Amino acid sequence: MASTQSKASATKIGNAFDEERLRRQLAATAVAAELLLILQQDDLGRDLTQEALLVSADFARLVPKNKSNGRNAAVIPMPAGARVQHLINALLVEDGDASLAVKLMSSRFADAAAAGIELQMYEHPEIGQPAVALHLAVRSEISRDR
């Protein structure tokens, strides 16, 4: 027989993980996974120095470094000397910063869009911090390669 306290806890947990929020979190995981699949089809030695990673609620892809980001999207410049393989290596680190950063930004952009607000990479730490973590994770892979 369940206590009233455990029923109250179950109700609280149910509200914390509403279906729409869970869908946005799963979509963010799909964004990171799709990026990895796309990168694995690319030339692993291709230089990314003049490119950036564009992350939004719906996708993550490489774009020219000078591309301006759209609404609720971040453009993270790739470090000098970065290659496709370095980005892949950073994304494949189990529980590493790069993959988590892509998921966090994608999820947070989706939450912002659902709430009708706009997040900017340079103004909102909930986007800026994962963007810096992703950049540093790729830079770390470059250093390891040298």
C-alpha positions as CSV (number, residue, x, y, z in Angstrom):
1,M,0.0,0.0,0.0
2,A,1.5,3.3,-1.1
3,S,1.8,6.1,1.4
4,T,0.5,9.6,0.7
5,Q,4.1,10.8,0.7
6,S,5.1,8.4,-2.1
7,K,2.0,9.4,-4.1
8,A,2.9,13.0,-3.7
9,S,6.4,12.3,-4.8
10,A,5.2,10.4,-7.9
11,T,3.0,13.3,-8.8
12,K,5.9,15.8,-8.4
13,I,8.1,13.6,-10.6
14,G,5.4,13.3,-13.2
15,N,5.1,17.0,-13.5
16,A,8.9,17.5,-13.7
17,F,9.1,15.2,-16.7
18,D,6.2,16.3,-18.8
19,E,5.9,14.7,-22.2
20,E,6.7,17.8,-24.2
21,R,10.0,18.5,-22.3
22,L,11.0,14.9,-22.6
23,R,10.4,15.1,-26.4
24,R,12.7,18.2,-26.6
25,Q,15.4,16.4,-24.6
26,L,15.2,13.3,-27.0
27,A,15.3,15.6,-30.0
28,A,18.5,17.3,-28.6
29,T,20.1,13.8,-28.4
30,A,19.0,13.2,-32.0
31,V,20.7,16.5,-33.0
32,A,24.0,15.4,-31.5
33,A,23.7,11.9,-33.0
34,E,22.9,13.2,-36.5
35,L,25.9,15.6,-36.3
36,L,28.2,12.7,-35.5
37,L,26.8,10.6,-38.4
38,I,27.2,13.4,-40.9
39,L,30.7,14.1,-39.7
40,Q,31.7,10.4,-40.1
41,Q,30.7,10.7,-43.8
42,D,33.0,13.7,-44.3
43,D,36.7,13.8,-45.1
44,L,38.2,13.2,-41.7
45,G,41.3,15.3,-42.5
46,R,39.4,18.3,-43.8
47,D,40.5,21.6,-42.2
48,L,37.8,23.3,-40.1
49,T,39.8,26.4,-39.3
50,Q,37.5,28.7,-41.3
51,E,34.4,26.9,-40.2
52,A,32.1,27.0,-37.2
53,L,29.5,24.6,-35.7
54,L,26.0,26.0,-35.9
55,V,23.7,24.5,-33.2
56,S,20.0,25.1,-33.0
57,A,17.0,23.3,-31.5
58,D,16.6,21.2,-34.7
59,F,20.1,20.6,-36.0
60,A,23.9,21.0,-35.7
61,R,26.1,21.5,-38.8
62,L,29.3,23.0,-40.0
63,V,29.0,26.5,-41.6
64,P,31.4,29.2,-42.7
65,K,33.0,30.9,-39.7
66,N,31.6,34.3,-40.6
67,K,28.0,33.1,-40.8
68,S,25.7,35.0,-38.4
69,N,23.5,32.8,-36.2
70,G,19.7,33.0,-36.6
71,R,17.1,33.0,-33.9
72,N,17.9,30.7,-31.0
73,A,21.1,29.3,-32.6
74,A,24.8,29.5,-31.6
75,V,27.8,29.6,-34.0
76,I,30.9,28.1,-32.3
77,P,34.1,28.8,-34.2
78,M,36.4,25.8,-34.7
79,P,39.9,26.4,-33.3
80,A,42.9,26.9,-35.6
81,G,44.1,23.6,-36.9
82,A,40.9,21.7,-36.2
83,R,40.1,18.8,-38.5
84,V,36.8,16.9,-38.9
85,Q,38.5,14.0,-36.9
86,H,39.2,16.3,-34.0
87,L,35.5,17.3,-33.8
88,I,34.5,13.7,-34.0
89,N,37.0,12.7,-31.3
90,A,35.6,15.4,-29.0
91,L,32.0,14.3,-29.6
92,L,32.9,10.6,-28.9
93,V,34.4,11.2,-25.5
94,E,32.0,9.3,-23.2
95,D,30.2,11.9,-21.1
96,G,32.5,14.5,-22.5
97,D,31.9,18.2,-22.8
98,A,31.4,18.4,-26.6
99,S,28.5,16.0,-27.0
100,L,26.8,17.2,-23.8
101,A,27.3,20.8,-25.0
102,V,25.5,20.1,-28.3
103,K,22.6,18.4,-26.4
104,L,22.4,21.2,-23.8
105,M,22.3,24.0,-26.3
106,S,19.8,22.2,-28.6
107,S,17.5,21.5,-25.6
108,R,17.8,25.0,-24.2
109,F,17.1,26.5,-27.6
110,A,14.0,24.3,-27.9
111,D,12.8,25.3,-24.4
112,A,13.4,29.0,-25.3
113,A,11.4,28.7,-28.5
114,A,8.6,26.9,-26.6
115,A,8.5,29.8,-24.1
116,G,8.7,32.4,-26.8
117,I,12.1,33.8,-25.8
118,E,15.4,34.2,-27.6
119,L,18.7,33.1,-26.2
120,Q,22.0,34.6,-27.4
121,M,25.3,32.9,-27.1
122,Y,27.2,35.9,-25.9
123,E,24.4,37.2,-23.5
124,H,23.1,34.0,-21.9
125,P,25.5,31.8,-19.9
126,E,23.2,28.8,-20.3
127,I,24.3,28.9,-24.0
128,G,27.7,30.6,-23.8
129,Q,29.1,28.1,-21.3
130,P,28.4,25.0,-23.3
131,A,29.6,26.8,-26.5
132,V,33.0,27.5,-24.8
133,A,33.1,23.9,-23.5
134,L,32.6,22.6,-27.0
135,H,35.3,24.9,-28.4
136,L,37.8,23.8,-25.7
137,A,37.0,20.1,-26.1
138,V,37.9,20.4,-29.8
139,R,41.0,22.4,-29.0
140,S,42.0,19.6,-26.5
141,E,41.8,17.0,-29.3
142,I,44.1,19.2,-31.5
143,S,46.7,19.4,-28.7
144,R,46.5,15.6,-28.2
145,D,47.2,15.1,-31.9
146,R,50.4,17.1,-31.9
